[in-house]
Amino acid sequence: MKEASMIQTGQKISARNVQVCYGDSPAIRGVSVDIAPNTVTAFIGPSGCGKSTFLRCLNRMNDTIDICRVSGDIRIDGEDIYDRRVDPVQLRAKVGMVFQKPNPFPKSIFDNVAYGPKIHGLTRSKAELAGVVENALRKAALWDEVKDRLGSAGTALSGGQQQRLCIARAIATSPEVLLMDEPCSALDPIATAQIEELIDDLRQNFCVVIVTHSMQQAARISQKTAFFHLGSLVEYGDTDQIFTAPHDPRTESYITGRIG
C-alpha cells in the first residue's frame, strides 16, 4: 500500500483511497474516511453497496478471499495495517469482529471467551484467565446470567445471549477496535435493545464500527454515520446531520426511502 497523505491526527482509523476488487469486479471505489476513538460509527446503505466489504478491510478479513484485492491506505493509530510486517492474526486480536449471526464455538461458555486469550498467550495462569473471562462477560452484560453455568455449552444460550457471548469473546483479547456486521439482524426486538444498550456502553472503552441495515438503529446508537452507495462513500458526518440535513441528494433519497 502507498504512503498515506492528509492523515488526520487524533483518529483511531484513517483510510485513504481504499479500493477493493473481486477479480475484475470493483466492490469499493476510492473510499477515504477517518474514524475517531470512543465513538460508534455506523455504515448504512442498500444491500450490496460495499459497507460490509469495507468493514472487513479494517481487520484484513478480505485476505481470506483468494480473488479479493485491496489497495489504498488503511492505518490504525498511524500504523499501516497492510504492511507486510503486520501479522493479520495479531491484527485481529487488536481489531475484534462480531458477525451477523451469533456463532459461538461448540465449547463451554468459559472456553468460548477464553479461546482468544489462550491462543494469543495473554494470560500466565488459570486464575488470570478466569479473571479475563469474567471481565469480558461483565463488559458484555452477560456475567450475571451465566456465572453459575460457565461449563455449559455456549450454543445452548438464547440468540441474544449467544450474540453477547460472541461480543465477550471478541473483547476478551482487549482489542482497541470492535467491528460489528449487522449484529442484531438475527435477533428479536428485546435482544436487539439489549445489544444496542451494550454497544453504547462499549464505546467508553472501544472504537466501535457497525454495519446496519436499520437506519433507526444507526440513529439510536451512533455518533457518526457513513452512507455507502454502489461501492462509494457518498457522505460521512455526524449522525444527526446525516439524518436531518444530508448534503448529498442520494443520502436524502435513501433516508426517505426513495432508493434502497
ROZARO-838434 format. One line per 10 residues: for each residue z, y, x of N, C-alpha, C. Coordinates in steps of 0.1 Angstrom, whole numbers, plus 2048, in hexadecimal, padded with zeros to 3 digits. Layout:
# ROZARO-838434
Z,Y,X,Z,Y,X,Z,Y,X ~ ...
***
This chain:
# ROZARO-838434
800,7F4,808,800,800,800,800,80D,809 ~ 7FA,817,804,7F8,823,80B,805,82B,80B ~ 806,834,815,812,83D,815,813,845,809 ~ 81F,847,804,820,84F,7F7,820,85E,7FB ~ 81B,865,7F1,81C,874,7F2,822,87A,7E6 ~ 829,885,7E8,82F,88C,7DD,83A,884,7D6 ~ 841,87C,7DE,84C,874,7D8,858,87E,7D6 ~ 85D,87E,7CA,868,887,7C7,875,881,7CC ~ 87E,889,7D2,88B,884,7D6,894,883,7CA ~ 89E,87A,7CC,8A8,879,7C1,8A4,86F,7B6
898,869,7B8,893,85F,7AE,896,851,7B3 ~ 899,848,7AA,89C,83A,7AE,88F,833,7B1 ~ 885,835,7A8,878,82F,7A9,86D,839,7A9 ~ 864,839,7B3,858,842,7B3,84C,839,7B5 ~ 843,83B,7AC,836,834,7AC,82B,83E,7AD ~ 820,83B,7B5,815,844,7B6,808,83C,7B6 ~ 7FF,841,7AC,7F2,83B,7AB,7F2,82C,7AB ~ 7FA,826,7A3,7FB,817,7A2,7F0,812,79A ~ 7E8,808,79F,7DE,802,798,7E0,7F3,799 ~ 7DD,7EC,78E,7DE,7DE,78D,7D2,7D8,787
7CC,7CE,78E,7C1,7C7,789,7C4,7B8,788 ~ 7BF,7B2,77D,7BF,7A3,77C,7B0,79F,77F ~ 7AE,79A,78B,7A0,797,78E,798,7A5,78F ~ 78E,7A6,787,786,7B2,786,78A,7BB,77B ~ 794,7B7,773,798,7BF,767,7A4,7C8,76A ~ 7A2,7D5,769,7AE,7DE,76B,7B7,7DD,760 ~ 7C4,7DC,763,7CF,7DC,759,7D7,7E9,75A ~ 7D8,7EF,765,7E0,7FC,768,7D7,805,770 ~ 7D6,811,76B,7CD,81B,772,7D4,827,777 ~ 7D7,827,784,7DC,833,78A,7E9,839,784
7F3,831,782,800,835,77C,809,83B,787 ~ 80E,847,785,818,84E,78D,823,852,785 ~ 830,84F,789,83B,852,782,848,852,78B ~ 852,85A,788,85F,85A,78E,869,856,784 ~ 872,84D,788,87C,848,77F,88A,84B,785 ~ 892,852,77E,89F,856,783,8AA,84B,782 ~ 8B4,84C,78B,8BF,843,78A,8C8,846,77E ~ 8CF,83C,77A,8D9,83D,76E,8D2,843,762 ~ 8C6,83E,75F,8BF,842,753,8B9,835,74D ~ 8B7,836,740,8AE,82C,739,8A1,832,737
896,82C,73D,889,830,73B,881,826,733 ~ 87B,82A,728,874,821,71F,865,823,721 ~ 85E,817,722,850,817,722,84B,812,714 ~ 843,81B,70E,83E,818,701,82F,818,701 ~ 829,813,6F7,81A,813,6F5,815,806,6EE ~ 809,806,6EA,803,7FB,6E2,804,7EE,6EB ~ 803,7E3,6E4,802,7D6,6EB,7F6,7D6,6F5 ~ 7F8,7D1,701,7ED,7D0,70A,7EA,7DD,711 ~ 7F3,7E7,711,7F0,7F4,717,7F4,7F4,725 ~ 7FB,7EA,72A,7FE,7E9,739,80D,7EC,73C
815,7EE,731,823,7F2,734,82B,7E7,73B ~ 829,7DA,736,830,7CF,73C,82A,7CC,74A ~ 81D,7CD,74C,817,7CB,759,81D,7D5,763 ~ 81E,7E2,75F,824,7EB,769,833,7E8,76B ~ 83A,7E4,761,848,7E1,763,849,7D6,76E ~ 841,7CC,76D,841,7C0,776,83D,7C4,784 ~ 837,7D0,786,834,7D5,793,841,7D9,79B ~ 84B,7DD,793,857,7E3,799,860,7D9,79F ~ 85E,7CC,79D,865,7C1,7A5,85B,7B7,7AA ~ 84F,7BA,7AB,844,7B2,7B0,843,7A5,7A9
846,7A4,79C,843,798,795,834,795,794 ~ 82C,79F,795,81D,79C,794,819,795,7A1 ~ 821,794,7AB,81D,78C,7B7,81B,77D,7B4 ~ 822,779,7A9,821,76B,7A5,814,767,79E ~ 80B,771,79B,7FE,76F,795,7F3,770,79F ~ 7EC,765,7A2,7E3,765,7AD,7D8,770,7AC ~ 7D3,772,7A0,7C7,77B,79E,7CC,78A,79D ~ 7D9,78C,79E,7DE,79A,79C,7DE,7A2,7A9 ~ 7D8,7AE,7A8,7D8,7B7,7B4,7DF,7C4,7B1 ~ 7E8,7C8,7B9,7F0,7D5,7B7,7ED,7DE,7C2
7E9,7EA,7BF,7E7,7F4,7CA,7EE,801,7C6 ~ 7F0,80A,7CF,7F7,816,7CD,804,816,7D5 ~ 80E,81D,7D0,81B,81E,7D8,826,81E,7CE ~ 830,814,7D0,83C,814,7C8,848,813,7D1 ~ 851,81D,7D0,85D,81D,7D8,86A,81D,7D0 ~ 873,816,7D5,881,817,7CF,88A,81C,7DA ~ 891,827,7D7,899,82E,7E1,891,831,7EE ~ 884,834,7EC,87C,838,7F7,875,82D,7FF ~ 879,820,7FC,874,815,803,868,80F,7FB ~ 85D,80D,803,851,807,7FD,853,7F9,7FA
854,7F5,7ED,857,7E7,7EA,84C,7DE,7EC ~ 840,7E2,7EF,835,7DA,7F2,832,7D9,801 ~ 83B,7DE,809,83A,7DD,817,83B,7CE,81B ~ 834,7CA,824,833,7BB,828,841,7B6,82D ~ 849,7BF,831,856,7BB,836,861,7B9,82B ~ 85D,7BD,81F,866,7BC,813,865,7AE,80E ~ 870,7A7,80D,871,799,807,871,79B,7F8 ~ 867,796,7F0,867,797,7E2,874,791,7DB ~ 879,786,7E1,885,780,7DB,891,789,7DC ~ 892,790,7E8,89D,799,7EA,89B,7A5,7E1
88F,7AA,7DF,88C,7B5,7D7,890,7B2,7C8 ~ 88E,7A6,7C4,891,7A2,7B6,8A0,7A1,7B4 ~ 8A8,7A0,7BF,8B6,7A0,7BE,8BB,7AF,7BB ~ 8B3,7B8,7C1,8B6,7C6,7BF,8B0,7CC,7B2 ~ 8A6,7C6,7AD,89F,7CA,7A1,89F,7BF,797 ~ 8AA,7BE,78F,8AB,7B3,785,8A2,7B4,77A ~ 89F,7A9,773,896,7AA,768,89B,7A1,75C ~ 899,7A6,750,89D,79F,744,890,79E,73B ~ 88D,792,737,880,790,730,881,791,721 ~ 875,790,71B,874,791,70C,87D,787,704
87B,77A,708,883,770,701,88F,76C,70B ~ 89A,76A,705,8A6,765,70D,8A2,758,714 ~ 8A4,758,721,8A0,74C,728,8AB,747,732 ~ 8B7,743,72C,8C2,73E,734,8BE,731,73B ~ 8C3,72F,747,8C0,722,74D,8C7,717,746 ~ 8C3,70A,747,8C9,6FF,741,8D6,6FB,749 ~ 8DF,705,74A,8EB,703,752,8F7,709,749 ~ 903,708,74F,90E,70E,748,90D,71D,748 ~ 915,724,73F,916,732,73F,919,737,74D ~ 924,731,753,928,736,760,91D,735,76B
916,729,76B,90C,727,775,8FF,72F,773 ~ 8FC,733,766,8F2,73D,764,8F4,74A,76B ~ 900,74F,76A,903,75C,770,905,75A,77F ~ 90B,74F,784,90E,74C,792,901,74A,79A ~ 8F6,746,793,8EA,742,79A,8E5,74C,7A5 ~ 8E3,758,7A1,8DE,763,7AA,8E7,765,7B6 ~ 8F4,768,7B3,8FD,76A,7BF,8FE,75E,7C8 ~ 8FC,752,7C3,8FC,746,7CC,8F0,746,7D5 ~ 8E4,747,7CF,8D8,746,7D7,8D6,751,7E1 ~ 8DC,75D,7DE,8DB,768,7E7,8E7,769,7F0
8F0,75F,7EF,8FC,75F,7F8,905,76B,7F7 ~ 907,770,7EB,90E,77D,7E9,91D,77B,7E8 ~ 922,76E,7E7,931,76C,7E7,935,762,7F1 ~ 942,763,7F5,947,75B,800,950,750,7FC ~ 954,750,7EF,95E,746,7EA,95C,744,7DB ~ 961,739,7D6,961,736,7C8,968,741,7C0 ~ 973,746,7C5,97A,750,7BE,972,75D,7BD ~ 96B,761,7C8,963,76D,7C8,957,76B,7BE ~ 951,75F,7BE,946,75C,7B5,94B,75D,7A7 ~ 956,758,7A4,95C,759,796,95E,767,792
962,770,79B,964,77E,798,957,785,795 ~ 94C,781,79D,93F,787,79B,93A,783,78D ~ 93C,776,789,937,771,77C,93F,779,771 ~ 94C,77A,772,953,781,768,94F,78F,767 ~ 94D,796,772,949,7A4,772,93C,7A6,76B ~ 932,79D,76E,925,79E,768,925,79B,759 ~ 92D,792,755,92F,78F,747,936,79A,73F ~ 93F,7A1,746,946,7AC,740,93C,7B8,73E ~ 934,7BA,748,92A,7C5,748,91F,7C2,73D ~ 91D,7B5,73A,913,7B1,730,91A,7B0,722
927,7B4,721,92E,7B4,715,92E,7A6,70F ~ 930,79C,717,930,78E,713,93D,786,716 ~ 944,78C,71F,950,784,725,95A,780,71A ~ 95D,789,711,967,785,707,963,77A,6FE ~ 955,778,6FC,950,76E,6F3,94F,761,6FA ~ 94E,760,708,94B,754,70E,956,750,719 ~ 960,758,71B,969,755,726,970,748,725 ~ 971,742,719,978,735,717,96F,72A,717 ~ 962,72C,71A,958,721,71A,94D,723,724 ~ 951,728,730,948,72A,73A,940,71E,73F
946,712,73C,93F,706,740,935,701,736 ~ 935,708,72A,92B,704,720,91D,708,723 ~ 913,702,71D,905,705,720,901,713,71B ~ 8FA,71A,724,8F6,727,720,8EC,727,714 ~ 8E5,71C,714,8DB,71A,709,8E1,718,6FB ~ 8EE,716,6FB,8F5,713,6EE,8F9,721,6E8 ~ 8F8,72C,6EE,8FC,739,6E9,8F2,73E,6DF ~ 8F6,747,6D7,8EC,74D,6CD,8E2,755,6D5 ~ 8D7,759,6CE,8CC,761,6D5,8D1,76D,6DB ~ 8D9,775,6D4,8DE,782,6DA,8E7,77F,6E6
8F0,775,6E5,8F9,771,6F0,8F0,76C,6FC ~ 8E6,764,6F9,8DD,760,704,8D7,76B,70B ~ 8D3,776,704,8CC,781,70B,8D7,789,713 ~ 8E3,78A,70E,8ED,790,716,8F1,788,722 ~ 8F0,77B,721,8F2,772,72C,8E8,774,737 ~ 8DB,776,732,8D0,779,73C,8D2,786,742 ~ 8D8,790,73B,8DB,79D,741,8E6,79B,74B ~ 8F0,794,748,8FB,791,752,8F5,78A,75E ~ 8EC,781,75C,8E6,77A,767,8DE,784,770 ~ 8D7,78D,76A,8CF,797,771,8D8,7A1,779
8E4,7A4,774,8EC,7AE,77A,8F6,7A8,784 ~ 8F7,79B,784,901,794,78D,8FE,796,79C ~ 8F2,799,79F,8EE,79B,7AD,8F0,7AA,7B1 ~ 8F6,7B2,7A8,8F8,7C0,7AA,8EB,7C7,7AD ~ 8E1,7C6,7A4,8D5,7CD,7A6,8D7,7DC,7A4 ~ 8CD,7E4,7A9,8CE,7F2,7A6,8C5,7F7,79B ~ 8BB,7EE,798,8B1,7F1,78D,8B1,7E5,784 ~ 8B1,7E7,777,8B0,7DC,76D,8A4,7DE,765 ~ 89B,7D5,765,88E,7D5,75D,890,7CD,751 ~ 88C,7D2,746,88D,7CA,739,880,7CA,732
87A,7BF,730,86D,7BE,729,86F,7B9,71A ~ 86F,7C3,712,871,7C1,703,87D,7B7,701 ~ 889,7BB,706,895,7B2,705,89A,7AF,6F7 ~ 896,7B6,6ED,89B,7B4,6E0,891,7AF,6D6 ~ 885,7AC,6DB,87B,7A9,6D1,87D,79B,6CA ~ 885,792,6D1,888,785,6CA,895,785,6C3 ~ 89C,791,6C2,8A9,791,6BD,8AA,797,6AF ~ 8B5,793,6A7,8B7,799,69A,8BD,7A7,69C ~ 8BD,7AF,691,8C2,7BD,692,8D0,7BF,697 ~ 8D9,7B5,694,8E7,7B7,699,8E7,7B5,6A8
8E0,7AA,6AD,8E0,7A7,6BB,8D8,7B3,6C3 ~ 8CE,7B8,6BC,8C7,7C3,6C2,8D0,7CF,6C4 ~ 8D8,7D2,6BA,8E1,7DE,6BB,8EB,7DB,6C7 ~ 8F0,7CF,6C8,8F9,7CC,6D3,8F2,7CE,6E1 ~ 8E6,7CA,6E2,8DF,7CB,6EF,8DC,7DA,6F2 ~ 8D8,7E1,6E7,8D6,7F0,6E9,8E2,7F7,6EE ~ 8EE,7F4,6E8,8FA,7FA,6EC,8FD,7F6,6FB ~ 8FB,7EA,6FE,8FD,7E5,70C,8F4,7EC,716 ~ 8E7,7EE,712,8DE,7F6,71B,8E3,804,71E ~ 8E8,80A,713,8EE,818,715,8FA,818,71F
902,80D,71E,90D,80C,728,908,809,736 ~ 8FE,801,737,8F9,7FC,744,8F3,808,74C ~ 8EE,812,746,8E8,81D,74E,8F2,824,756 ~ 8FF,822,753,909,829,75C,909,823,76A ~ 904,816,76B,904,810,778,8F6,80C,77D ~ 8EC,80D,775,8DF,808,778,8D4,812,774 ~ 8C9,811,77B,8BD,818,776,8B6,80D,76D ~ 8B5,810,760,8AF,807,756,8A1,80B,752 ~ 898,802,753,88A,804,74E,887,7F9,744 ~ 884,7FE,738,882,7F4,72D,874,7F6,726
86D,7EB,724,861,7EB,71C,865,7E8,70E ~ 860,7EF,705,864,7ED,6F7,858,7F0,6EE ~ 856,7E7,6E4,84C,7E9,6D9,851,7F2,6CE ~ 85E,7F5,6CF,865,7FC,6C4,867,80B,6C8 ~ 860,814,6C2,862,822,6C5,870,827,6C1 ~ 875,821,6B6,883,825,6B2,88D,821,6BD ~ 88B,815,6C3,894,811,6CE,893,81A,6DA ~ 887,81E,6DD,885,827,6E9,88C,834,6E6 ~ 88B,839,6DA,891,846,6D6,8A0,844,6D6 ~ 8A5,839,6D3,8B4,837,6D2,8BA,836,6E0
8B4,82F,6E9,8BB,82B,6F5,8B6,831,702 ~ 8AB,838,702,8A5,83C,70F,8A7,84B,711 ~ 8A8,84F,71D,8A8,85E,720,89A,863,724 ~ 892,859,72A,884,85C,72D,87B,852,727 ~ 86F,857,723,865,84E,71D,857,850,723 ~ 851,845,726,843,845,72B,83A,83E,721 ~ 82F,845,71D,825,83F,713,819,83B,71B ~ 816,82E,71A,80B,827,720,800,825,715 ~ 7F3,827,719,7E8,824,710,7DC,820,719 ~ 7D6,814,716,7CB,80F,71D,7CC,80F,72C
7D8,80B,731,7DB,809,73F,7DE,816,746 ~ 7DF,821,73F,7E2,82E,745,7F0,833,740 ~ 7F7,83A,749,803,841,744,7FE,84F,73F ~ 7FF,850,731,7FA,85C,72B,804,867,72C ~ 811,864,729,81B,86F,729,828,869,72D ~ 830,871,734,83D,86D,738,847,879,738 ~ 852,878,732,85C,883,732,868,87F,72B ~ 871,889,728,87D,887,720,87A,881,713 ~ 882,877,70F,87F,870,702,87E,879,6F6 ~ 887,882,6F5,887,88C,6EA,87A,893,6E9
875,898,6F5,868,89F,6F5,85D,896,6F2 ~ 85C,88A,6F7,851,881,6F4,850,87E,6E5 ~ 85C,87D,6DE,85B,879,6D0,85A,885,6C7 ~ 85E,891,6CB,85E,89C,6C2,853,8A6,6C5 ~ 84F,8A7,6D2,845,8B1,6D6,83C,8AB,6E1 ~ 835,8A0,6DF,82C,89B,6E9,821,8A4,6ED ~ 81E,8A4,6FA,813,8AD,6FF,805,8A7,6FD ~ 804,89A,6FD,7F7,894,6FC,7F4,88F,6EE ~ 7E9,892,6E8,7E6,88E,6DA,7E6,87F,6D9 ~ 7E3,877,6E3,7E4,868,6E2,7F3,864,6E0
7FC,86A,6E7,80A,867,6E5,80E,86A,6D6 ~ 80A,875,6D1,80D,879,6C3,807,86F,6BA ~ 7FB,86B,6BC,7F4,861,6B3,7FB,854,6B3 ~ 801,84F,6BF,808,843,6C0,815,844,6B8 ~ 81C,84F,6BB,82A,850,6B5,829,851,6A6 ~ 81E,858,6A1,81D,859,692,816,84D,68C ~ 812,843,694,80C,837,68E,7FD,837,68C ~ 7F6,841,692,7E8,842,690,7E0,838,69A ~ 7E7,836,6A6,7E1,82C,6AF,7ED,822,6B2 ~ 7E9,816,6B6,7F3,80C,6B9,7F1,7FF,6B3
***
